[in-house]
Amino acid sequence: MSATCLPLGAKAGRGHHGSQRPPLRARRPPPGAPRPRADELSTALGVSVRTLYRDVAALRAMGVPVDGAAGVGYRLASEGDLPAVAFTGAELEALALGARLVATWADPDLAAAARSAVARIEAALPQALRSVLMDVPLYAPSWRAPEPPAALGLVRQATVAGLWLDVEYVDLRGVRSTRRVRPLSLHFWGQVWTLGAWCELRQGFRAFRVDLIEAATQGPPFPVEPGRGREDLFRHYLADTALNGFLVAARWADEDNWPRTEAAYFGAMPTPLRWILPGRLRAGVLKILVARDIWRAGPAACWARYEQLLDSLDARAPLDGFWIGPKLGVADVALFAQLHGLRTRVTPGQRASIAARPRLSAWLDRVDAATA
């Protein structure tokens, strides 16, 4: 390749980055020599030919002038260079604040990586934007934050790498236990980190506060098994928390739906009781919905989040079969139970929103038919 040579498809631990192979600039052919072909480049980079073709297409889509074709060879045009790094002011604010949050609240290794990333971005920015990035007046003061949990770095590494994790855990009641878990996701809640995992002891998904993990040991990679992965965890918590909250809000909090809910639930109740009981029950449910942060910001914010959730589900819904393969599973039933409750005549607005997502609706119809 002439001009600037790019490490197409190179990954940490593979290609010249991980094996200390000479960079492609050192392998640049002399003027007039044939262009290196895909098989030669893939060998030099330690990736497959298919990966190299994909990365060439991605570079071209970014505007990088890669000349050549399969069977002919590839090179960058002599005037070729990577597109200039360009960010809006809001994007720079987001980068600066995000890095500062990580530096304050994450484990030391990730905090150092955040600072390094900002330094790299700063070096690549045009001179006029460098001061903008460094002078963003948005901070995450470290003197107000507690020390990150001692096990956070090790837990994070195991979660990213998919490694078994043996933990000594003490719950909020002081009960100790030893668990072997499949760490699937880490969540930061403003003051506390939690680990979402499949627990071998309980044979189910559990959430562990990382600051309550007294000791942790990494093991080998855990196998990929249906019903125990990250997507399954997502569906599990989605059905039990987010969707259930919207279902309750649709029936009890939504002013348009409440008359239908009242008639369906309390229509046969004696009139004197109906004057008193439904209103009191509704007031109690509204307090719970506010406490759970479902209705705190009001109906507009609640239903905007509902629409976003439906968009996510519609994008993830299987085109054929069910969530985990061709057979109906627990994840299908759990999600269906909540969504089907939003497809009734009591909640016509929420039902219309689901109907507007064809992929999600088709999956719901398949589950409905399979459970009939």
ABEGO torsion letter per residue (X at the ends): XBEBBBBBGBBBGBEAAAAGBBBAAAABBBBGBBBBBAAAAAAAAGBBAAAAAAAAAAAAAAGBBBBEBBGAEBBBBAABBBBBBBBBAAAAAAAAAAAAAAAAABBAAAAAAAAAAAAAAAAABBAAAAAAAAABABBBBAAABBBBBAAAAAAAAAAAAGBBBBBBBBBAAGBBBBBBBBBABBBBAGABBBBBBBBAAAGBBBBBBAAABABBBBBBBBBBBBGABAAAAAAAAAAAAAAAAAAAAAAAABAAAAAAAAAAAAAABBAAAAAAAAAAAAAAAAAAAAAAGAAAAEAAAAAAAAAAAAAAAAAABBABEBABEABBBAAAAAAAAAAAAAABAABAAAAAAAAABAAAAAAAAAAAAAAX
